[in-house]
């Protein structure tokens, strides 16, 4: 085998190992973020179900006040979710 062929095989081997390591590290981070999302979602789903039960109690007399309350609850839910994401990004930078 010539030297240039051996060099190309070495370069190809290094590239394949690099891809393998990159995919492995990406998988580790994906597992970590998925686990964090499931933990956050348990809280969010329970709160969302509570909001949906509250919405089921609406009738024509109390519709406007309950609609405003549900909108506020969903807004606060989204704000909390955003804050958790920002906190986790700041923690990951450290």
Jmol script that loads the backbone (N, CA, C; Angstrom):
load data "model"
ATOM      1  N   UNK A   1       0.848  -1.167   0.000  1.00  0.00           N
ATOM      2  CA  UNK A   1       0.000   0.000   0.000  1.00  0.00           C
ATOM      3  C   UNK A   1       0.903   1.243   0.000  1.00  0.00           C
ATOM      4  N   UNK A   2       0.525   2.226  -0.778  1.00  0.00           N
ATOM      5  CA  UNK A   2       1.351   3.429  -0.869  1.00  0.00           C
ATOM      6  C   UNK A   2       1.112   4.315   0.350  1.00  0.00           C
ATOM      7  N   UNK A   3       2.022   5.273   0.522  1.00  0.00           N
ATOM      8  CA  UNK A   3       1.935   6.171   1.675  1.00  0.00           C
ATOM      9  C   UNK A   3       0.710   7.075   1.601  1.00  0.00           C
ATOM     10  N   UNK A   4       0.341   7.519   0.417  1.00  0.00           N
ATOM     11  CA  UNK A   4      -0.821   8.412   0.294  1.00  0.00           C
ATOM     12  C   UNK A   4      -2.110   7.669   0.626  1.00  0.00           C
ATOM     13  N   UNK A   5      -2.216   6.414   0.234  1.00  0.00           N
ATOM     14  CA  UNK A   5      -3.404   5.624   0.563  1.00  0.00           C
ATOM     15  C   UNK A   5      -3.488   5.414   2.073  1.00  0.00           C
ATOM     16  N   UNK A   6      -2.364   5.136   2.695  1.00  0.00           N
ATOM     17  CA  UNK A   6      -2.343   4.937   4.146  1.00  0.00           C
ATOM     18  C   UNK A   6      -2.740   6.224   4.864  1.00  0.00           C
ATOM     19  N   UNK A   7      -2.266   7.358   4.349  1.00  0.00           N
ATOM     20  CA  UNK A   7      -2.623   8.641   4.968  1.00  0.00           C
ATOM     21  C   UNK A   7      -4.120   8.910   4.852  1.00  0.00           C
ATOM     22  N   UNK A   8      -4.680   8.616   3.667  1.00  0.00           N
ATOM     23  CA  UNK A   8      -6.113   8.836   3.474  1.00  0.00           C
ATOM     24  C   UNK A   8      -6.937   7.914   4.372  1.00  0.00           C
ATOM     25  N   UNK A   9      -6.477   6.686   4.550  1.00  0.00           N
ATOM     26  CA  UNK A   9      -7.188   5.767   5.451  1.00  0.00           C
ATOM     27  C   UNK A   9      -7.097   6.255   6.901  1.00  0.00           C
ATOM     28  N   UNK A  10      -5.952   6.813   7.276  1.00  0.00           N
ATOM     29  CA  UNK A  10      -5.791   7.374   8.619  1.00  0.00           C
ATOM     30  C   UNK A  10      -6.714   8.572   8.813  1.00  0.00           C
ATOM     31  N   UNK A  11      -6.781   9.451   7.824  1.00  0.00           N
ATOM     32  CA  UNK A  11      -7.672  10.615   7.901  1.00  0.00           C
ATOM     33  C   UNK A  11      -9.124  10.159   7.985  1.00  0.00           C
ATOM     34  N   UNK A  12      -9.496   9.192   7.169  1.00  0.00           N
ATOM     35  CA  UNK A  12     -10.857   8.659   7.198  1.00  0.00           C
ATOM     36  C   UNK A  12     -11.170   8.043   8.557  1.00  0.00           C
ATOM     37  N   UNK A  13     -10.211   7.319   9.117  1.00  0.00           N
ATOM     38  CA  UNK A  13     -10.396   6.725  10.445  1.00  0.00           C
ATOM     39  C   UNK A  13     -10.598   7.783  11.516  1.00  0.00           C
ATOM     40  N   UNK A  14      -9.809   8.847  11.461  1.00  0.00           N
ATOM     41  CA  UNK A  14      -9.937   9.943  12.434  1.00  0.00           C
ATOM     42  C   UNK A  14     -11.293  10.620  12.301  1.00  0.00           C
ATOM     43  N   UNK A  15     -11.733  10.826  11.071  1.00  0.00           N
ATOM     44  CA  UNK A  15     -13.043  11.455  10.852  1.00  0.00           C
ATOM     45  C   UNK A  15     -14.161  10.578  11.394  1.00  0.00           C
ATOM     46  N   UNK A  16     -14.097   9.270  11.148  1.00  0.00           N
ATOM     47  CA  UNK A  16     -15.128   8.356  11.646  1.00  0.00           C
ATOM     48  C   UNK A  16     -15.150   8.313  13.174  1.00  0.00           C
ATOM     49  N   UNK A  17     -13.977   8.288  13.781  1.00  0.00           N
ATOM     50  CA  UNK A  17     -13.913   8.312  15.253  1.00  0.00           C
ATOM     51  C   UNK A  17     -14.484   9.625  15.779  1.00  0.00           C
ATOM     52  N   UNK A  18     -14.168  10.740  15.110  1.00  0.00           N
ATOM     53  CA  UNK A  18     -14.706  12.045  15.513  1.00  0.00           C
ATOM     54  C   UNK A  18     -16.221  12.077  15.448  1.00  0.00           C
ATOM     55  N   UNK A  19     -16.786  11.523  14.369  1.00  0.00           N
ATOM     56  CA  UNK A  19     -18.244  11.460  14.271  1.00  0.00           C
ATOM     57  C   UNK A  19     -18.833  10.581  15.364  1.00  0.00           C
ATOM     58  N   UNK A  20     -18.186   9.464  15.624  1.00  0.00           N
ATOM     59  CA  UNK A  20     -18.674   8.561  16.674  1.00  0.00           C
ATOM     60  C   UNK A  20     -18.690   9.231  18.039  1.00  0.00           C
ATOM     61  N   UNK A  21     -17.619   9.929  18.380  1.00  0.00           N
ATOM     62  CA  UNK A  21     -17.537  10.640  19.661  1.00  0.00           C
ATOM     63  C   UNK A  21     -18.587  11.750  19.714  1.00  0.00           C
ATOM     64  N   UNK A  22     -18.745  12.476  18.610  1.00  0.00           N
ATOM     65  CA  UNK A  22     -19.739  13.555  18.567  1.00  0.00           C
ATOM     66  C   UNK A  22     -21.154  13.037  18.760  1.00  0.00           C
ATOM     67  N   UNK A  23     -21.480  11.944  18.110  1.00  0.00           N
ATOM     68  CA  UNK A  23     -22.820  11.357  18.249  1.00  0.00           C
ATOM     69  C   UNK A  23     -23.036  10.869  19.678  1.00  0.00           C
ATOM     70  N   UNK A  24     -22.021  10.264  20.265  1.00  0.00           N
ATOM     71  CA  UNK A  24     -22.131   9.792  21.650  1.00  0.00           C
ATOM     72  C   UNK A  24     -22.365  10.955  22.617  1.00  0.00           C
ATOM     73  N   UNK A  25     -21.602  12.032  22.475  1.00  0.00           N
ATOM     74  CA  UNK A  25     -21.769  13.195  23.358  1.00  0.00           C
ATOM     75  C   UNK A  25     -23.133  13.852  23.154  1.00  0.00           C
ATOM     76  N   UNK A  26     -23.584  13.911  21.912  1.00  0.00           N
ATOM     77  CA  UNK A  26     -24.902  14.475  21.625  1.00  0.00           C
ATOM     78  C   UNK A  26     -25.992  13.634  22.282  1.00  0.00           C
ATOM     79  N   UNK A  27     -25.842  12.325  22.247  1.00  0.00           N
ATOM     80  CA  UNK A  27     -26.816  11.432  22.871  1.00  0.00           C
ATOM     81  C   UNK A  27     -26.850  11.637  24.380  1.00  0.00           C
ATOM     82  N   UNK A  28     -25.686  11.824  24.998  1.00  0.00           N
ATOM     83  CA  UNK A  28     -25.648  12.076  26.443  1.00  0.00           C
ATOM     84  C   UNK A  28     -26.395  13.358  26.796  1.00  0.00           C
ATOM     85  N   UNK A  29     -26.167  14.424  26.043  1.00  0.00           N
ATOM     86  CA  UNK A  29     -26.851  15.696  26.306  1.00  0.00           C
ATOM     87  C   UNK A  29     -28.348  15.571  26.052  1.00  0.00           C
ATOM     88  N   UNK A  30     -28.721  14.809  25.043  1.00  0.00           N
ATOM     89  CA  UNK A  30     -30.146  14.614  24.742  1.00  0.00           C
ATOM     90  C   UNK A  30     -30.832  13.887  25.893  1.00  0.00           C
ATOM     91  N   UNK A  31     -30.192  12.874  26.432  1.00  0.00           N
ATOM     92  CA  UNK A  31     -30.765  12.151  27.578  1.00  0.00           C
ATOM     93  C   UNK A  31     -30.930  13.089  28.774  1.00  0.00           C
ATOM     94  N   UNK A  32     -29.920  13.920  29.008  1.00  0.00           N
ATOM     95  CA  UNK A  32     -29.959  14.860  30.130  1.00  0.00           C
ATOM     96  C   UNK A  32     -31.105  15.861  29.967  1.00  0.00           C
ATOM     97  N   UNK A  33     -31.248  16.428  28.787  1.00  0.00           N
ATOM     98  CA  UNK A  33     -32.302  17.418  28.576  1.00  0.00           C
ATOM     99  C   UNK A  33     -33.684  16.762  28.584  1.00  0.00           C
ATOM    100  N   UNK A  34     -33.788  15.536  28.088  1.00  0.00           N
ATOM    101  CA  UNK A  34     -35.068  14.828  28.109  1.00  0.00           C
ATOM    102  C   UNK A  34     -35.491  14.543  29.546  1.00  0.00           C
ATOM    103  N   UNK A  35     -34.540  14.140  30.364  1.00  0.00           N
ATOM    104  CA  UNK A  35     -34.851  13.875  31.775  1.00  0.00           C
ATOM    105  C   UNK A  35     -35.325  15.151  32.475  1.00  0.00           C
ATOM    106  N   UNK A  36     -34.661  16.264  32.208  1.00  0.00           N
ATOM    107  CA  UNK A  36     -35.065  17.543  32.806  1.00  0.00           C
ATOM    108  C   UNK A  36     -36.450  17.960  32.309  1.00  0.00           C
ATOM    109  N   UNK A  37     -36.724  17.716  31.034  1.00  0.00           N
ATOM    110  CA  UNK A  37     -38.037  18.072  30.480  1.00  0.00           C
ATOM    111  C   UNK A  37     -39.141  17.244  31.109  1.00  0.00           C
ATOM    112  N   UNK A  38     -38.895  15.952  31.327  1.00  0.00           N
ATOM    113  CA  UNK A  38     -39.919  15.109  31.967  1.00  0.00           C
ATOM    114  C   UNK A  38     -40.202  15.573  33.391  1.00  0.00           C
ATOM    115  N   UNK A  39     -39.156  15.953  34.105  1.00  0.00           N
ATOM    116  CA  UNK A  39     -39.357  16.450  35.473  1.00  0.00           C
ATOM    117  C   UNK A  39     -40.198  17.720  35.457  1.00  0.00           C
ATOM    118  N   UNK A  40     -39.881  18.633  34.547  1.00  0.00           N
ATOM    119  CA  UNK A  40     -40.633  19.885  34.457  1.00  0.00           C
ATOM    120  C   UNK A  40     -42.053  19.628  33.980  1.00  0.00           C
ATOM    121  N   UNK A  41     -42.220  18.697  33.052  1.00  0.00           N
ATOM    122  CA  UNK A  41     -43.544  18.432  32.495  1.00  0.00           C
ATOM    123  C   UNK A  41     -44.498  17.825  33.507  1.00  0.00           C
ATOM    124  N   UNK A  42     -43.981  17.039  34.446  1.00  0.00           N
ATOM    125  CA  UNK A  42     -44.875  16.477  35.477  1.00  0.00           C
ATOM    126  C   UNK A  42     -45.569  17.599  36.235  1.00  0.00           C
ATOM    127  N   UNK A  43     -44.812  18.626  36.589  1.00  0.00           N
ATOM    128  CA  UNK A  43     -45.385  19.774  37.280  1.00  0.00           C
ATOM    129  C   UNK A  43     -46.339  20.520  36.362  1.00  0.00           C
ATOM    130  N   UNK A  44     -45.903  20.750  35.115  1.00  0.00           N
ATOM    131  CA  UNK A  44     -46.716  21.519  34.176  1.00  0.00           C
ATOM    132  C   UNK A  44     -48.007  20.798  33.806  1.00  0.00           C
ATOM    133  N   UNK A  45     -47.952  19.482  33.635  1.00  0.00           N
ATOM    134  CA  UNK A  45     -49.155  18.728  33.261  1.00  0.00           C
ATOM    135  C   UNK A  45     -50.163  18.757  34.399  1.00  0.00           C
ATOM    136  N   UNK A  46     -49.698  18.611  35.627  1.00  0.00           N
ATOM    137  CA  UNK A  46     -50.618  18.668  36.768  1.00  0.00           C
ATOM    138  C   UNK A  46     -51.295  20.038  36.833  1.00  0.00           C
ATOM    139  N   UNK A  47     -50.519  21.068  36.610  1.00  0.00           N
ATOM    140  CA  UNK A  47     -51.091  22.414  36.649  1.00  0.00           C
ATOM    141  C   UNK A  47     -52.046  22.643  35.478  1.00  0.00           C
ATOM    142  N   UNK A  48     -51.688  22.136  34.305  1.00  0.00           N
ATOM    143  CA  UNK A  48     -52.546  22.277  33.135  1.00  0.00           C
ATOM    144  C   UNK A  48     -53.873  21.534  33.357  1.00  0.00           C
ATOM    145  N   UNK A  49     -53.806  20.341  33.943  1.00  0.00           N
ATOM    146  CA  UNK A  49     -55.041  19.593  34.230  1.00  0.00           C
ATOM    147  C   UNK A  49     -55.928  20.350  35.210  1.00  0.00           C
ATOM    148  N   UNK A  50     -55.315  21.009  36.182  1.00  0.00           N
ATOM    149  CA  UNK A  50     -56.072  21.814  37.129  1.00  0.00           C
ATOM    150  C   UNK A  50     -56.779  22.964  36.408  1.00  0.00           C
ATOM    151  N   UNK A  51     -56.073  23.583  35.470  1.00  0.00           N
ATOM    152  CA  UNK A  51     -56.667  24.670  34.689  1.00  0.00           C
ATOM    153  C   UNK A  51     -57.820  24.140  33.848  1.00  0.00           C
ATOM    154  N   UNK A  52     -57.656  22.967  33.271  1.00  0.00           N
ATOM    155  CA  UNK A  52     -58.715  22.398  32.435  1.00  0.00           C
ATOM    156  C   UNK A  52     -59.954  22.050  33.271  1.00  0.00           C
ATOM    157  N   UNK A  53     -59.753  21.540  34.483  1.00  0.00           N
ATOM    158  CA  UNK A  53     -60.904  21.280  35.373  1.00  0.00           C
ATOM    159  C   UNK A  53     -61.613  22.592  35.702  1.00  0.00           C
ATOM    160  N   UNK A  54     -60.838  23.619  35.951  1.00  0.00           N
ATOM    161  CA  UNK A  54     -61.375  24.946  36.239  1.00  0.00           C
ATOM    162  C   UNK A  54     -62.185  25.447  35.046  1.00  0.00           C
ATOM    163  N   UNK A  55     -61.659  25.208  33.837  1.00  0.00           N
ATOM    164  CA  UNK A  55     -62.356  25.630  32.623  1.00  0.00           C
ATOM    165  C   UNK A  55     -63.664  24.859  32.448  1.00  0.00           C
ATOM    166  N   UNK A  56     -63.701  23.625  32.904  1.00  0.00           N
ATOM    167  CA  UNK A  56     -64.924  22.829  32.807  1.00  0.00           C
ATOM    168  C   UNK A  56     -66.051  23.376  33.662  1.00  0.00           C
ATOM    169  N   UNK A  57     -65.725  24.156  34.670  1.00  0.00           N
ATOM    170  CA  UNK A  57     -66.732  24.743  35.560  1.00  0.00           C
ATOM    171  C   UNK A  57     -67.340  26.021  34.997  1.00  0.00           C
ATOM    172  N   UNK A  58     -66.899  26.448  33.824  1.00  0.00           N
ATOM    173  CA  UNK A  58     -67.413  27.690  33.248  1.00  0.00           C
ATOM    174  C   UNK A  58     -68.860  27.531  32.794  1.00  0.00           C
ATOM    175  N   UNK A  59     -69.609  28.583  32.980  1.00  0.00           N
ATOM    176  CA  UNK A  59     -70.964  28.651  32.424  1.00  0.00           C
ATOM    177  C   UNK A  59     -71.181  30.060  31.880  1.00  0.00           C
ATOM    178  N   UNK A  60     -72.351  30.339  31.387  1.00  0.00           N
ATOM    179  CA  UNK A  60     -72.576  31.638  30.738  1.00  0.00           C
ATOM    180  C   UNK A  60     -72.497  32.805  31.716  1.00  0.00           C
ATOM    181  N   UNK A  61     -72.740  32.583  33.009  1.00  0.00           N
ATOM    182  CA  UNK A  61     -72.682  33.680  33.983  1.00  0.00           C
ATOM    183  C   UNK A  61     -71.244  34.024  34.390  1.00  0.00           C
ATOM    184  N   UNK A  62     -70.402  33.042  34.570  1.00  0.00           N
ATOM    185  CA  UNK A  62     -69.053  33.320  35.082  1.00  0.00           C
ATOM    186  C   UNK A  62     -67.977  33.208  33.991  1.00  0.00           C
ATOM    187  N   UNK A  63     -68.374  33.162  32.738  1.00  0.00           N
ATOM    188  CA  UNK A  63     -67.443  32.916  31.645  1.00  0.00           C
ATOM    189  C   UNK A  63     -66.335  33.962  31.551  1.00  0.00           C
ATOM    190  N   UNK A  64     -66.670  35.234  31.593  1.00  0.00           N
ATOM    191  CA  UNK A  64     -65.631  36.253  31.361  1.00  0.00           C
ATOM    192  C   UNK A  64     -64.603  36.285  32.492  1.00  0.00           C
ATOM    193  N   UNK A  65     -65.047  36.178  33.734  1.00  0.00           N
ATOM    194  CA  UNK A  65     -64.067  36.214  34.833  1.00  0.00           C
ATOM    195  C   UNK A  65     -63.200  34.964  34.830  1.00  0.00           C
ATOM    196  N   UNK A  66     -63.790  33.810  34.530  1.00  0.00           N
ATOM    197  CA  UNK A  66     -62.994  32.581  34.509  1.00  0.00           C
ATOM    198  C   UNK A  66     -62.046  32.567  33.314  1.00  0.00           C
ATOM    199  N   UNK A  67     -62.473  33.122  32.185  1.00  0.00           N
ATOM    200  CA  UNK A  67     -61.608  33.180  31.006  1.00  0.00           C
ATOM    201  C   UNK A  67     -60.366  34.012  31.312  1.00  0.00           C
ATOM    202  N   UNK A  68     -60.554  35.160  31.967  1.00  0.00           N
ATOM    203  CA  UNK A  68     -59.418  36.007  32.324  1.00  0.00           C
ATOM    204  C   UNK A  68     -58.489  35.296  33.294  1.00  0.00           C
ATOM    205  N   UNK A  69     -59.065  34.565  34.236  1.00  0.00           N
ATOM    206  CA  UNK A  69     -58.263  33.835  35.211  1.00  0.00           C
ATOM    207  C   UNK A  69     -57.444  32.735  34.531  1.00  0.00           C
ATOM    208  N   UNK A  70     -58.071  32.023  33.606  1.00  0.00           N
ATOM    209  CA  UNK A  70     -57.354  30.953  32.904  1.00  0.00           C
ATOM    210  C   UNK A  70     -56.235  31.543  32.057  1.00  0.00           C
ATOM    211  N   UNK A  71     -56.514  32.660  31.395  1.00  0.00           N
ATOM    212  CA  UNK A  71     -55.468  33.307  30.608  1.00  0.00           C
ATOM    213  C   UNK A  71     -54.283  33.709  31.466  1.00  0.00           C
ATOM    214  N   UNK A  72     -54.561  34.235  32.646  1.00  0.00           N
ATOM    215  CA  UNK A  72     -53.483  34.609  33.565  1.00  0.00           C
ATOM    216  C   UNK A  72     -52.692  33.407  34.036  1.00  0.00           C
ATOM    217  N   UNK A  73     -53.398  32.312  34.313  1.00  0.00           N
ATOM    218  CA  UNK A  73     -52.717  31.099  34.771  1.00  0.00           C
ATOM    219  C   UNK A  73     -51.816  30.534  33.669  1.00  0.00           C
ATOM    220  N   UNK A  74     -52.313  30.508  32.439  1.00  0.00           N
ATOM    221  CA  UNK A  74     -51.496  30.001  31.339  1.00  0.00           C
ATOM    222  C   UNK A  74     -50.300  30.909  31.083  1.00  0.00           C
ATOM    223  N   UNK A  75     -50.487  32.226  31.208  1.00  0.00           N
ATOM    224  CA  UNK A  75     -49.363  33.148  31.049  1.00  0.00           C
ATOM    225  C   UNK A  75     -48.298  32.887  32.103  1.00  0.00           C
ATOM    226  N   UNK A  76     -48.728  32.712  33.346  1.00  0.00           N
ATOM    227  CA  UNK A  76     -47.752  32.472  34.412  1.00  0.00           C
ATOM    228  C   UNK A  76     -47.069  31.123  34.216  1.00  0.00           C
ATOM    229  N   UNK A  77     -47.793  30.146  33.691  1.00  0.00           N
ATOM    230  CA  UNK A  77     -47.199  28.841  33.412  1.00  0.00           C
ATOM    231  C   UNK A  77     -46.097  28.967  32.374  1.00  0.00           C
ATOM    232  N   UNK A  78     -46.336  29.751  31.332  1.00  0.00           N
ATOM    233  CA  UNK A  78     -45.333  29.943  30.291  1.00  0.00           C
ATOM    234  C   UNK A  78     -44.137  30.729  30.818  1.00  0.00           C
ATOM    235  N   UNK A  79     -44.385  31.715  31.667  1.00  0.00           N
ATOM    236  CA  UNK A  79     -43.291  32.502  32.242  1.00  0.00           C
ATOM    237  C   UNK A  79     -42.419  31.606  33.123  1.00  0.00           C
ATOM    238  N   UNK A  80     -43.047  30.760  33.937  1.00  0.00           N
ATOM    239  CA  UNK A  80     -42.279  29.849  34.782  1.00  0.00           C
ATOM    240  C   UNK A  80     -41.436  28.902  33.938  1.00  0.00           C
ATOM    241  N   UNK A  81     -42.022  28.389  32.878  1.00  0.00           N
ATOM    242  CA  UNK A  81     -41.293  27.478  31.992  1.00  0.00           C
ATOM    243  C   UNK A  81     -40.098  28.190  31.372  1.00  0.00           C
ATOM    244  N   UNK A  82     -40.285  29.431  30.928  1.00  0.00           N
ATOM    245  CA  UNK A  82     -39.206  30.205  30.331  1.00  0.00           C
ATOM    246  C   UNK A  82     -38.099  30.447  31.357  1.00  0.00           C
ATOM    247  N   UNK A  83     -38.474  30.792  32.585  1.00  0.00           N
ATOM    248  CA  UNK A  83     -37.469  31.044  33.627  1.00  0.00           C
ATOM    249  C   UNK A  83     -36.653  29.789  33.910  1.00  0.00           C
ATOM    250  N   UNK A  84     -37.322  28.632  33.954  1.00  0.00           N
ATOM    251  CA  UNK A  84     -36.600  27.381  34.193  1.00  0.00           C
ATOM    252  C   UNK A  84     -35.612  27.108  33.073  1.00  0.00           C
ATOM    253  N   UNK A  85     -36.014  27.363  31.839  1.00  0.00           N
ATOM    254  CA  UNK A  85     -35.115  27.141  30.701  1.00  0.00           C
ATOM    255  C   UNK A  85     -33.914  28.071  30.782  1.00  0.00           C
ATOM    256  N   UNK A  86     -34.143  29.344  31.116  1.00  0.00           N
ATOM    257  CA  UNK A  86     -33.042  30.300  31.222  1.00  0.00           C
ATOM    258  C   UNK A  86     -32.109  29.898  32.354  1.00  0.00           C
ATOM    259  N   UNK A  87     -32.673  29.493  33.493  1.00  0.00           N
ATOM    260  CA  UNK A  87     -31.836  29.054  34.612  1.00  0.00           C
ATOM    261  C   UNK A  87     -30.996  27.843  34.237  1.00  0.00           C
ATOM    262  N   UNK A  88     -31.595  26.896  33.522  1.00  0.00           N
ATOM    263  CA  UNK A  88     -30.835  25.705  33.145  1.00  0.00           C
ATOM    264  C   UNK A  88     -29.744  26.043  32.128  1.00  0.00           C
ATOM    265  N   UNK A  89     -30.007  27.021  31.241  1.00  0.00           N
ATOM    266  CA  UNK A  89     -28.973  27.431  30.287  1.00  0.00           C
ATOM    267  C   UNK A  89     -27.827  28.130  31.017  1.00  0.00           C
ATOM    268  N   UNK A  90     -28.157  28.969  31.999  1.00  0.00           N
ATOM    269  CA  UNK A  90     -27.098  29.632  32.771  1.00  0.00           C
ATOM    270  C   UNK A  90     -26.279  28.614  33.566  1.00  0.00           C
ATOM    271  N   UNK A  91     -26.967  27.610  34.115  1.00  0.00           N
ATOM    272  CA  UNK A  91     -26.282  26.572  34.880  1.00  0.00           C
ATOM    273  C   UNK A  91     -25.370  25.755  33.971  1.00  0.00           C
ATOM    274  N   UNK A  92     -25.809  25.516  32.748  1.00  0.00           N
ATOM    275  CA  UNK A  92     -25.001  24.739  31.806  1.00  0.00           C
ATOM    276  C   UNK A  92     -23.752  25.504  31.383  1.00  0.00           C
ATOM    277  N   UNK A  93     -23.831  26.834  31.351  1.00  0.00           N
ATOM    278  CA  UNK A  93     -22.668  27.641  30.960  1.00  0.00           C
ATOM    279  C   UNK A  93     -21.577  27.587  32.020  1.00  0.00           C
ATOM    280  N   UNK A  94     -21.974  27.418  33.292  1.00  0.00           N
ATOM    281  CA  UNK A  94     -20.996  27.412  34.389  1.00  0.00           C
ATOM    282  C   UNK A  94     -20.230  26.144  34.415  1.00  0.00           C
TER     283      UNK A  94
END
end "model"
wireframe off; spacefill off
backbone 0.3
color backbone group
